[in-house]
Amino acid sequence: MTQTVSRHRIRALICFAVVSLGLPSCSTESENRVDRSTPPVTEATTTEATWVPNFVTVKYRPDEVDVAAPNFEWIGPTKSSVVDSAWYAEINQYMVIVLRGIGYHYCALDAGTWRQFSEAPSLGSFYQKYIRGRFDCRLFPVPTYP
């Protein structure tokens, strides 16, 4: 877990530095977040791309989740003091969120709640008020990702 979170934090710091310097990469969609709706890829040749997985260790889940899969939408890195990043798979109504370096997951989270969360002026406040303690994966099925 530490290695995955550290890699995420390093990427977030690099992106923050790039944005601070006014360089064109890591463009922000809004003041608080960078939207990455497509998975990261590296070009193996000029005609094909190779998948670059991004595994997140989730507390209370026995396997890691590849949040770079195309079914996940990503918000992050954020300027929130609570929420580092969050991913959502609408097809499974499944959210993975990293809070202060620790990954958690939420099941049966509807797309409307995800949209409101991703557009909230304070991700941490919205999370505390509308997500935390709800959408319990012990009550709803946890999706598997091959």
FENNORGI-V396040 format. One record per helix or strand of 3 or more residues. SS is the DSSP state (hx for helix, st for strand). FROM is the first residue (numbers start at 1). TO is the last residue. If there is no record, write none. Layout:
BEGIN
SS;FROM;TO
SS;FROM;TO
END
This chain:
BEGIN
hx;2;20
st;41;43
st;49;51
st;72;76
st;83;89
st;94;99
st;102;107
hx;111;119
hx;123;131
END
